[in-house]
Amino acid sequence: MKEGRKMKAIIVDDENLALRDLERQLSKIAGIEVAGTFRLASDALEQIPELKPDIVFLDIDMPEFRNRSRGTGSKNR
């Protein structure tokens, strides 16, 4: 990363309060720019190619992930 350039971050969380709190905390850090916030992981995935974030803050305890883990967990046994 070039000196002076801010890191672009996106936040993905289905809980609005947590999403806004993390966005507020990150906005206080000089070297980070919040390029996007998303309530659905699928929406974030669609925007990643356009936004090109350096870092993704992702809540892994979301309905989208819980449904997937249930479906894949039984196949691995």
GUTITOR-166348 format. One record per atom (N, C-alpha, C, CB): residue number from 1; residue in one letter; atom name; x, y, z. Coordinates in Angstrom, 3 decimals, decimal comma. Glycine has a CB too. Layout:
GUTITOR-166348
@n=NUM | res=a | atom=CA | px=X | py=Y | pz=Z
...
This chain:
GUTITOR-166348
@n=1 | res=m | atom=N | px=0,842 | py=-1,175 | pz=0,000
@n=1 | res=m | atom=CA | px=0,000 | py=0,000 | pz=0,000
@n=1 | res=m | atom=C | px=0,883 | py=1,232 | pz=0,000
@n=1 | res=m | atom=CB | px=-0,956 | py=0,001 | pz=1,209
@n=2 | res=k | atom=N | px=0,577 | py=2,190 | pz=-0,838
@n=2 | res=k | atom=CA | px=1,365 | py=3,411 | pz=-0,938
@n=2 | res=k | atom=C | px=1,174 | py=4,280 | pz=0,292
@n=2 | res=k | atom=CB | px=0,991 | py=4,188 | pz=-2,195
@n=3 | res=e | atom=N | px=2,264 | py=4,960 | pz=0,673
@n=3 | res=e | atom=CA | px=2,200 | py=5,854 | pz=1,825
@n=3 | res=e | atom=C | px=1,210 | py=6,983 | pz=1,560
@n=3 | res=e | atom=CB | px=3,596 | py=6,425 | pz=2,149
@n=4 | res=g | atom=N | px=0,405 | py=7,306 | pz=2,559
@n=4 | res=g | atom=CA | px=-0,584 | py=8,369 | pz=2,414
@n=4 | res=g | atom=C | px=-1,927 | py=7,890 | pz=1,895
@n=4 | res=g | atom=CB | px=-0,058 | py=9,419 | pz=1,503
@n=5 | res=r | atom=N | px=-1,969 | py=6,688 | pz=1,347
@n=5 | res=r | atom=CA | px=-3,227 | py=6,141 | pz=0,831
@n=5 | res=r | atom=C | px=-3,985 | py=5,463 | pz=1,963
@n=5 | res=r | atom=CB | px=-2,966 | py=5,139 | pz=-0,329
@n=6 | res=k | atom=N | px=-5,263 | py=5,725 | pz=2,042
@n=6 | res=k | atom=CA | px=-6,092 | py=5,089 | pz=3,063
@n=6 | res=k | atom=C | px=-6,448 | py=3,665 | pz=2,647
@n=6 | res=k | atom=CB | px=-7,372 | py=5,910 | pz=3,312
@n=7 | res=m | atom=N | px=-6,551 | py=2,791 | pz=3,643
@n=7 | res=m | atom=CA | px=-7,037 | py=1,439 | pz=3,391
@n=7 | res=m | atom=C | px=-8,543 | py=1,511 | pz=3,214
@n=7 | res=m | atom=CB | px=-6,649 | py=0,461 | pz=4,550
@n=8 | res=k | atom=N | px=-9,042 | py=0,893 | pz=2,145
@n=8 | res=k | atom=CA | px=-10,491 | py=0,837 | pz=1,924
@n=8 | res=k | atom=C | px=-11,047 | py=-0,395 | pz=2,615
@n=8 | res=k | atom=CB | px=-10,832 | py=0,815 | pz=0,403
@n=9 | res=a | atom=N | px=-12,073 | py=-0,168 | pz=3,427
@n=9 | res=a | atom=CA | px=-12,690 | py=-1,258 | pz=4,177
@n=9 | res=a | atom=C | px=-14,169 | py=-1,344 | pz=3,849
@n=9 | res=a | atom=CB | px=-12,486 | py=-1,066 | pz=5,689
@n=10 | res=i | atom=N | px=-14,697 | py=-2,563 | pz=3,927
@n=10 | res=i | atom=CA | px=-16,147 | py=-2,738 | pz=3,895
@n=10 | res=i | atom=C | px=-16,533 | py=-3,525 | pz=5,142
@n=10 | res=i | atom=CB | px=-16,621 | py=-3,472 | pz=2,576
@n=11 | res=i | atom=N | px=-17,765 | py=-3,297 | pz=5,581
@n=11 | res=i | atom=CA | px=-18,285 | py=-3,955 | pz=6,777
@n=11 | res=i | atom=C | px=-19,530 | py=-4,737 | pz=6,384
@n=11 | res=i | atom=CB | px=-18,603 | py=-2,919 | pz=7,909
@n=12 | res=v | atom=N | px=-19,596 | py=-5,984 | pz=6,840
@n=12 | res=v | atom=CA | px=-20,755 | py=-6,834 | pz=6,558
@n=12 | res=v | atom=C | px=-21,280 | py=-7,372 | pz=7,889
@n=12 | res=v | atom=CB | px=-20,381 | py=-8,012 | pz=5,575
@n=13 | res=d | atom=N | px=-22,488 | py=-6,971 | pz=8,240
@n=13 | res=d | atom=CA | px=-23,099 | py=-7,419 | pz=9,494
@n=13 | res=d | atom=C | px=-24,607 | py=-7,285 | pz=9,375
@n=13 | res=d | atom=CB | px=-22,564 | py=-6,601 | pz=10,712
@n=14 | res=d | atom=N | px=-25,333 | py=-8,318 | pz=9,777
@n=14 | res=d | atom=CA | px=-26,789 | py=-8,269 | pz=9,693
@n=14 | res=d | atom=C | px=-27,411 | py=-7,482 | pz=10,846
@n=14 | res=d | atom=CB | px=-27,352 | py=-9,674 | pz=9,672
@n=15 | res=e | atom=N | px=-26,633 | py=-7,178 | pz=11,871
@n=15 | res=e | atom=CA | px=-27,132 | py=-6,393 | pz=13,003
@n=15 | res=e | atom=C | px=-26,773 | py=-4,927 | pz=12,795
@n=15 | res=e | atom=CB | px=-26,548 | py=-6,916 | pz=14,351
@n=16 | res=n | atom=N | px=-27,780 | py=-4,100 | pz=12,568
@n=16 | res=n | atom=CA | px=-27,558 | py=-2,701 | pz=12,232
@n=16 | res=n | atom=C | px=-26,762 | py=-1,960 | pz=13,304
@n=16 | res=n | atom=CB | px=-28,880 | py=-2,012 | pz=12,015
@n=17 | res=l | atom=N | px=-27,043 | py=-2,211 | pz=14,564
@n=17 | res=l | atom=CA | px=-26,336 | py=-1,527 | pz=15,642
@n=17 | res=l | atom=C | px=-24,840 | py=-1,838 | pz=15,604
@n=17 | res=l | atom=CB | px=-26,925 | py=-1,925 | pz=16,999
@n=18 | res=a | atom=N | px=-24,493 | py=-3,102 | pz=15,433
@n=18 | res=a | atom=CA | px=-23,088 | py=-3,505 | pz=15,352
@n=18 | res=a | atom=C | px=-22,425 | py=-2,904 | pz=14,116
@n=18 | res=a | atom=CB | px=-22,967 | py=-5,039 | pz=15,327
@n=19 | res=l | atom=N | px=-23,142 | py=-2,896 | pz=13,006
@n=19 | res=l | atom=CA | px=-22,630 | py=-2,339 | pz=11,756
@n=19 | res=l | atom=C | px=-22,293 | py=-0,863 | pz=11,927
@n=19 | res=l | atom=CB | px=-23,651 | py=-2,525 | pz=10,622
@n=20 | res=r | atom=N | px=-23,227 | py=-0,100 | pz=12,469
@n=20 | res=r | atom=CA | px=-23,028 | py=1,350 | pz=12,646
@n=20 | res=r | atom=C | px=-21,944 | py=1,644 | pz=13,678
@n=20 | res=r | atom=CB | px=-24,343 | py=2,021 | pz=13,071
@n=21 | res=d | atom=N | px=-21,877 | py=0,837 | pz=14,739
@n=21 | res=d | atom=CA | px=-20,855 | py=1,052 | pz=15,757
@n=21 | res=d | atom=C | px=-19,460 | py=0,831 | pz=15,178
@n=21 | res=d | atom=CB | px=-21,088 | py=0,119 | pz=16,955
@n=22 | res=l | atom=N | px=-19,277 | py=-0,251 | pz=14,431
@n=22 | res=l | atom=CA | px=-17,970 | py=-0,506 | pz=13,825
@n=22 | res=l | atom=C | px=-17,631 | py=0,570 | pz=12,804
@n=22 | res=l | atom=CB | px=-17,944 | py=-1,890 | pz=13,162
@n=23 | res=e | atom=N | px=-18,617 | py=1,003 | pz=12,028
@n=23 | res=e | atom=CA | px=-18,386 | py=2,076 | pz=11,057
@n=23 | res=e | atom=C | px=-17,925 | py=3,346 | pz=11,778
@n=23 | res=e | atom=CB | px=-19,673 | py=2,357 | pz=10,232
@n=24 | res=r | atom=N | px=-18,557 | py=3,669 | pz=12,881
@n=24 | res=r | atom=CA | px=-18,196 | py=4,863 | pz=13,653
@n=24 | res=r | atom=C | px=-16,771 | py=4,730 | pz=14,208
@n=24 | res=r | atom=CB | px=-19,207 | py=5,089 | pz=14,810
@n=25 | res=q | atom=N | px=-16,441 | py=3,562 | pz=14,732
@n=25 | res=q | atom=CA | px=-15,100 | py=3,351 | pz=15,279
@n=25 | res=q | atom=C | px=-14,028 | py=3,440 | pz=14,190
@n=25 | res=q | atom=CB | px=-15,022 | py=1,990 | pz=15,977
@n=26 | res=l | atom=N | px=-14,291 | py=2,840 | pz=13,043
@n=26 | res=l | atom=CA | px=-13,314 | py=2,875 | pz=11,951
@n=26 | res=l | atom=C | px=-13,136 | py=4,278 | pz=11,388
@n=26 | res=l | atom=CB | px=-13,737 | py=1,930 | pz=10,840
@n=27 | res=s | atom=N | px=-14,196 | py=5,077 | pz=11,406
@n=27 | res=s | atom=CA | px=-14,099 | py=6,444 | pz=10,873
@n=27 | res=s | atom=C | px=-13,168 | py=7,313 | pz=11,712
@n=27 | res=s | atom=CB | px=-15,486 | py=7,087 | pz=10,808
@n=28 | res=k | atom=N | px=-12,867 | py=6,890 | pz=12,926
@n=28 | res=k | atom=CA | px=-11,951 | py=7,627 | pz=13,802
@n=28 | res=k | atom=C | px=-10,486 | py=7,315 | pz=13,499
@n=28 | res=k | atom=CB | px=-12,252 | py=7,303 | pz=15,259
@n=29 | res=i | atom=N | px=-10,245 | py=6,293 | pz=12,694
@n=29 | res=i | atom=CA | px=-8,880 | py=5,879 | pz=12,373
@n=29 | res=i | atom=C | px=-8,456 | py=6,559 | pz=11,077
@n=29 | res=i | atom=CB | px=-8,776 | py=4,324 | pz=12,249
@n=30 | res=a | atom=N | px=-7,398 | py=7,340 | pz=11,164
@n=30 | res=a | atom=CA | px=-6,966 | py=8,171 | pz=10,035
@n=30 | res=a | atom=C | px=-6,658 | py=7,376 | pz=8,766
@n=30 | res=a | atom=CB | px=-5,748 | py=8,956 | pz=10,429
@n=31 | res=g | atom=N | px=-6,121 | py=6,192 | pz=8,882
@n=31 | res=g | atom=CA | px=-5,696 | py=5,448 | pz=7,705
@n=31 | res=g | atom=C | px=-6,737 | py=4,538 | pz=7,091
@n=31 | res=g | atom=CB | px=-4,533 | py=4,651 | pz=8,045
@n=32 | res=i | atom=N | px=-7,989 | py=4,638 | pz=7,548
@n=32 | res=i | atom=CA | px=-9,037 | py=3,748 | pz=7,034
@n=32 | res=i | atom=C | px=-10,213 | py=4,548 | pz=6,498
@n=32 | res=i | atom=CB | px=-9,514 | py=2,787 | pz=8,129
@n=33 | res=e | atom=N | px=-10,677 | py=4,154 | pz=5,325
@n=33 | res=e | atom=CA | px=-11,884 | py=4,727 | pz=4,713
@n=33 | res=e | atom=C | px=-12,910 | py=3,605 | pz=4,589
@n=33 | res=e | atom=CB | px=-11,575 | py=5,380 | pz=3,301
@n=34 | res=v | atom=N | px=-14,094 | py=3,796 | pz=5,149
@n=34 | res=v | atom=CA | px=-15,157 | py=2,798 | pz=5,004
@n=34 | res=v | atom=C | px=-15,811 | py=3,025 | pz=3,642
@n=34 | res=v | atom=CB | px=-16,219 | py=2,896 | pz=6,179
@n=35 | res=a | atom=N | px=-15,564 | py=2,096 | pz=2,724
@n=35 | res=a | atom=CA | px=-16,046 | py=2,231 | pz=1,350
@n=35 | res=a | atom=C | px=-17,456 | py=1,691 | pz=1,170
@n=35 | res=a | atom=CB | px=-15,111 | py=1,520 | pz=0,403
@n=36 | res=g | atom=N | px=-17,930 | py=0,895 | pz=2,133
@n=36 | res=g | atom=CA | px=-19,279 | py=0,358 | pz=2,017
@n=36 | res=g | atom=C | px=-19,680 | py=-0,423 | pz=3,247
@n=36 | res=g | atom=CB | px=-19,391 | py=-0,518 | pz=0,797
@n=37 | res=t | atom=N | px=-20,993 | py=-0,444 | pz=3,499
@n=37 | res=t | atom=CA | px=-21,555 | py=-1,257 | pz=4,578
@n=37 | res=t | atom=C | px=-22,690 | py=-2,087 | pz=3,991
@n=37 | res=t | atom=CB | px=-22,060 | py=-0,365 | pz=5,775
@n=38 | res=f | atom=N | px=-22,799 | py=-3,327 | pz=4,468
@n=38 | res=f | atom=CA | px=-23,781 | py=-4,250 | pz=3,912
@n=38 | res=f | atom=C | px=-24,419 | py=-5,072 | pz=5,015
@n=38 | res=f | atom=CB | px=-23,133 | py=-5,169 | pz=2,872
@n=39 | res=r | atom=N | px=-25,712 | py=-5,312 | pz=4,881
@n=39 | res=r | atom=CA | px=-26,440 | py=-6,160 | pz=5,837
@n=39 | res=r | atom=C | px=-26,480 | py=-7,610 | pz=5,353
@n=39 | res=r | atom=CB | px=-27,879 | py=-5,631 | pz=6,046
@n=40 | res=l | atom=N | px=-26,211 | py=-7,832 | pz=4,072
@n=40 | res=l | atom=CA | px=-26,208 | py=-9,182 | pz=3,495
@n=40 | res=l | atom=C | px=-24,848 | py=-9,474 | pz=2,869
@n=40 | res=l | atom=CB | px=-27,337 | py=-9,334 | pz=2,437
@n=41 | res=a | atom=N | px=-24,310 | py=-10,658 | pz=3,143
@n=41 | res=a | atom=CA | px=-23,032 | py=-11,049 | pz=2,557
@n=41 | res=a | atom=C | px=-23,120 | py=-11,113 | pz=1,035
@n=41 | res=a | atom=CB | px=-22,584 | py=-12,400 | pz=3,114
@n=42 | res=s | atom=N | px=-24,253 | py=-11,547 | pz=0,516
@n=42 | res=s | atom=CA | px=-24,412 | py=-11,648 | pz=-0,938
@n=42 | res=s | atom=C | px=-24,310 | py=-10,272 | pz=-1,603
@n=42 | res=s | atom=CB | px=-25,761 | py=-12,301 | pz=-1,283
@n=43 | res=d | atom=N | px=-24,838 | py=-9,239 | pz=-0,957
@n=43 | res=d | atom=CA | px=-24,714 | py=-7,879 | pz=-1,502
@n=43 | res=d | atom=C | px=-23,260 | py=-7,424 | pz=-1,485
@n=43 | res=d | atom=CB | px=-25,587 | py=-6,889 | pz=-0,701
@n=44 | res=a | atom=N | px=-22,552 | py=-7,738 | pz=-0,410
@n=44 | res=a | atom=CA | px=-21,139 | py=-7,369 | pz=-0,319
@n=44 | res=a | atom=C | px=-20,331 | py=-8,063 | pz=-1,409
@n=44 | res=a | atom=CB | px=-20,575 | py=-7,725 | pz=1,067
@n=45 | res=l | atom=N | px=-20,592 | py=-9,346 | pz=-1,617
@n=45 | res=l | atom=CA | px=-19,862 | py=-10,092 | pz=-2,643
@n=45 | res=l | atom=C | px=-20,055 | py=-9,497 | pz=-4,030
@n=45 | res=l | atom=CB | px=-20,304 | py=-11,543 | pz=-2,644
@n=46 | res=e | atom=N | px=-21,243 | py=-8,996 | pz=-4,307
@n=46 | res=e | atom=CA | px=-21,501 | py=-8,369 | pz=-5,604
@n=46 | res=e | atom=C | px=-20,696 | py=-7,088 | pz=-5,779
@n=46 | res=e | atom=CB | px=-22,988 | py=-8,069 | pz=-5,760
@n=47 | res=q | atom=N | px=-20,466 | py=-6,361 | pz=-4,702
@n=47 | res=q | atom=CA | px=-19,803 | py=-5,059 | pz=-4,777
@n=47 | res=q | atom=C | px=-18,284 | py=-5,109 | pz=-4,622
@n=47 | res=q | atom=CB | px=-20,364 | py=-4,167 | pz=-3,732
@n=48 | res=i | atom=N | px=-17,748 | py=-6,201 | pz=-4,119
@n=48 | res=i | atom=CA | px=-16,301 | py=-6,290 | pz=-3,906
@n=48 | res=i | atom=C | px=-15,494 | py=-6,014 | pz=-5,174
@n=48 | res=i | atom=CB | px=-15,947 | py=-7,658 | pz=-3,372
@n=49 | res=p | atom=N | px=-15,855 | py=-6,563 | pz=-6,338
@n=49 | res=p | atom=CA | px=-15,063 | py=-6,264 | pz=-7,534
@n=49 | res=p | atom=C | px=-15,021 | py=-4,766 | pz=-7,878
@n=49 | res=p | atom=CB | px=-15,620 | py=-7,033 | pz=-8,711
@n=50 | res=e | atom=N | px=-16,109 | py=-4,066 | pz=-7,619
@n=50 | res=e | atom=CA | px=-16,157 | py=-2,633 | pz=-7,917
@n=50 | res=e | atom=C | px=-15,448 | py=-1,807 | pz=-6,840
@n=50 | res=e | atom=CB | px=-17,610 | py=-2,172 | pz=-8,054
@n=51 | res=l | atom=N | px=-15,690 | py=-2,131 | pz=-5,585
@n=51 | res=l | atom=CA | px=-15,133 | py=-1,342 | pz=-4,480
@n=51 | res=l | atom=C | px=-13,655 | py=-1,631 | pz=-4,232
@n=51 | res=l | atom=CB | px=-15,915 | py=-1,607 | pz=-3,214
@n=52 | res=k | atom=N | px=-13,225 | py=-2,854 | pz=-4,529
@n=52 | res=k | atom=CA | px=-11,840 | py=-3,282 | pz=-4,326
@n=52 | res=k | atom=C | px=-11,322 | py=-2,938 | pz=-2,926
@n=52 | res=k | atom=CB | px=-10,945 | py=-2,641 | pz=-5,375
@n=53 | res=p | atom=N | px=-11,973 | py=-3,477 | pz=-1,886
@n=53 | res=p | atom=CA | px=-11,528 | py=-3,166 | pz=-0,527
@n=53 | res=p | atom=C | px=-10,186 | py=-3,825 | pz=-0,204
@n=53 | res=p | atom=CB | px=-12,580 | py=-3,614 | pz=0,485
@n=54 | res=d | atom=N | px=-9,438 | py=-3,188 | pz=0,681
@n=54 | res=d | atom=CA | px=-8,198 | py=-3,768 | pz=1,186
@n=54 | res=d | atom=C | px=-8,488 | py=-4,731 | pz=2,331
@n=54 | res=d | atom=CB | px=-7,232 | py=-2,663 | pz=1,648
@n=55 | res=i | atom=N | px=-9,595 | py=-4,479 | pz=3,029
@n=55 | res=i | atom=CA | px=-9,956 | py=-5,293 | pz=4,184
@n=55 | res=i | atom=C | px=-11,476 | py=-5,402 | pz=4,290
@n=55 | res=i | atom=CB | px=-9,363 | py=-4,696 | pz=5,483
@n=56 | res=v | atom=N | px=-11,937 | py=-6,566 | pz=4,729
@n=56 | res=v | atom=CA | px=-13,373 | py=-6,808 | pz=4,905
@n=56 | res=v | atom=C | px=-13,613 | py=-7,220 | pz=6,354
@n=56 | res=v | atom=CB | px=-13,896 | py=-7,910 | pz=3,911
@n=57 | res=f | atom=N | px=-14,475 | py=-6,491 | pz=7,034
@n=57 | res=f | atom=CA | px=-14,906 | py=-6,849 | pz=8,383
@n=57 | res=f | atom=C | px=-16,216 | py=-7,610 | pz=8,220
@n=57 | res=f | atom=CB | px=-15,075 | py=-5,571 | pz=9,318
@n=58 | res=l | atom=N | px=-16,187 | py=-8,901 | pz=8,534
@n=58 | res=l | atom=CA | px=-17,312 | py=-9,778 | pz=8,235
@n=58 | res=l | atom=C | px=-17,808 | py=-10,485 | pz=9,489
@n=58 | res=l | atom=CB | px=-16,919 | py=-10,801 | pz=7,177
@n=59 | res=d | atom=N | px=-19,066 | py=-10,291 | pz=9,800
@n=59 | res=d | atom=CA | px=-19,721 | py=-11,022 | pz=10,887
@n=59 | res=d | atom=C | px=-20,027 | py=-12,420 | pz=10,356
@n=59 | res=d | atom=CB | px=-21,040 | py=-10,284 | pz=11,388
@n=60 | res=i | atom=N | px=-19,427 | py=-13,431 | pz=10,966
@n=60 | res=i | atom=CA | px=-19,656 | py=-14,792 | pz=10,468
@n=60 | res=i | atom=C | px=-20,862 | py=-15,456 | pz=11,121
@n=60 | res=i | atom=CB | px=-18,424 | py=-15,643 | pz=10,700
@n=61 | res=d | atom=N | px=-21,486 | py=-14,789 | pz=12,082
@n=61 | res=d | atom=CA | px=-22,692 | py=-15,323 | pz=12,720
@n=61 | res=d | atom=C | px=-23,917 | py=-14,646 | pz=12,105
@n=61 | res=d | atom=CB | px=-22,655 | py=-15,106 | pz=14,272
@n=62 | res=m | atom=N | px=-24,123 | py=-14,944 | pz=10,832
@n=62 | res=m | atom=CA | px=-25,231 | py=-14,361 | pz=10,081
@n=62 | res=m | atom=C | px=-26,101 | py=-15,489 | pz=9,542
@n=62 | res=m | atom=CB | px=-24,715 | py=-13,452 | pz=8,923
@n=63 | res=p | atom=N | px=-27,397 | py=-15,236 | pz=9,333
@n=63 | res=p | atom=CA | px=-28,288 | py=-16,282 | pz=8,808
@n=63 | res=p | atom=C | px=-27,763 | py=-16,934 | pz=7,530
@n=63 | res=p | atom=CB | px=-29,657 | py=-15,700 | pz=8,543
@n=64 | res=e | atom=N | px=-27,162 | py=-16,149 | pz=6,645
@n=64 | res=e | atom=CA | px=-26,639 | py=-16,712 | pz=5,393
@n=64 | res=e | atom=C | px=-25,595 | py=-17,792 | pz=5,668
@n=64 | res=e | atom=CB | px=-26,029 | py=-15,603 | pz=4,518
@n=65 | res=f | atom=N | px=-24,726 | py=-17,563 | pz=6,645
@n=65 | res=f | atom=CA | px=-23,671 | py=-18,521 | pz=6,963
@n=65 | res=f | atom=C | px=-24,194 | py=-19,691 | pz=7,782
@n=65 | res=f | atom=CB | px=-22,549 | py=-17,832 | pz=7,711
@n=66 | res=r | atom=N | px=-25,119 | py=-19,437 | pz=8,690
@n=66 | res=r | atom=CA | px=-25,676 | py=-20,527 | pz=9,497
@n=66 | res=r | atom=C | px=-26,374 | py=-21,545 | pz=8,605
@n=66 | res=r | atom=CB | px=-26,659 | py=-19,978 | pz=10,552
@n=67 | res=n | atom=N | px=-27,107 | py=-21,084 | pz=7,615
@n=67 | res=n | atom=CA | px=-27,804 | py=-21,996 | pz=6,700
@n=67 | res=n | atom=C | px=-26,818 | py=-22,825 | pz=5,893
@n=67 | res=n | atom=CB | px=-28,721 | py=-21,212 | pz=5,755
@n=68 | res=r | atom=N | px=-25,737 | py=-22,212 | pz=5,451
@n=68 | res=r | atom=CA | px=-24,742 | py=-22,938 | pz=4,660
@n=68 | res=r | atom=C | px=-24,008 | py=-23,962 | pz=5,501
@n=68 | res=r | atom=CB | px=-23,746 | py=-21,972 | pz=4,039
@n=69 | res=s | atom=N | px=-23,655 | py=-23,595 | pz=6,730
@n=69 | res=s | atom=CA | px=-22,889 | py=-24,531 | pz=7,555
@n=69 | res=s | atom=C | px=-23,720 | py=-25,756 | pz=7,922
@n=69 | res=s | atom=CB | px=-22,394 | py=-23,836 | pz=8,826
@n=70 | res=r | atom=N | px=-25,002 | py=-25,597 | pz=8,103
@n=70 | res=r | atom=CA | px=-25,861 | py=-26,750 | pz=8,387
@n=70 | res=r | atom=C | px=-25,879 | py=-27,707 | pz=7,201
@n=70 | res=r | atom=CB | px=-27,295 | py=-26,291 | pz=8,723
@n=71 | res=g | atom=N | px=-25,924 | py=-27,157 | pz=6,020
@n=71 | res=g | atom=CA | px=-25,995 | py=-27,977 | pz=4,817
@n=71 | res=g | atom=C | px=-24,704 | py=-28,702 | pz=4,517
@n=71 | res=g | atom=CB | px=-26,370 | py=-27,134 | pz=3,649
@n=72 | res=t | atom=N | px=-23,565 | py=-28,086 | pz=4,824
@n=72 | res=t | atom=CA | px=-22,291 | py=-28,710 | pz=4,488
@n=72 | res=t | atom=C | px=-21,747 | py=-29,577 | pz=5,607
@n=72 | res=t | atom=CB | px=-21,286 | py=-27,659 | pz=4,136
@n=73 | res=g | atom=N | px=-22,148 | py=-29,305 | pz=6,850
@n=73 | res=g | atom=CA | px=-21,609 | py=-30,056 | pz=7,984
@n=73 | res=g | atom=C | px=-21,935 | py=-31,534 | pz=7,924
@n=73 | res=g | atom=CB | px=-22,129 | py=-29,488 | pz=9,267
@n=74 | res=s | atom=N | px=-23,116 | py=-31,888 | pz=7,477
@n=74 | res=s | atom=CA | px=-23,510 | py=-33,295 | pz=7,464
@n=74 | res=s | atom=C | px=-22,798 | py=-34,080 | pz=6,372
@n=74 | res=s | atom=CB | px=-25,007 | py=-33,413 | pz=7,284
@n=75 | res=k | atom=N | px=-22,364 | py=-33,436 | pz=5,326
@n=75 | res=k | atom=CA | px=-21,674 | py=-34,129 | pz=4,237
@n=75 | res=k | atom=C | px=-20,262 | py=-34,546 | pz=4,635
@n=75 | res=k | atom=CB | px=-21,620 | py=-33,240 | pz=3,000
@n=76 | res=n | atom=N | px=-19,661 | py=-33,820 | pz=5,570
@n=76 | res=n | atom=CA | px=-18,276 | py=-34,089 | pz=5,944
@n=76 | res=n | atom=C | px=-18,143 | py=-35,204 | pz=6,971
@n=76 | res=n | atom=CB | px=-17,644 | py=-32,839 | pz=6,480
@n=77 | res=r | atom=N | px=-19,227 | py=-35,750 | pz=7,446
@n=77 | res=r | atom=CA | px=-19,159 | py=-36,784 | pz=8,495
@n=77 | res=r | atom=C | px=-19,120 | py=-38,159 | pz=7,923
@n=77 | res=r | atom=CB | px=-20,326 | py=-36,675 | pz=9,430
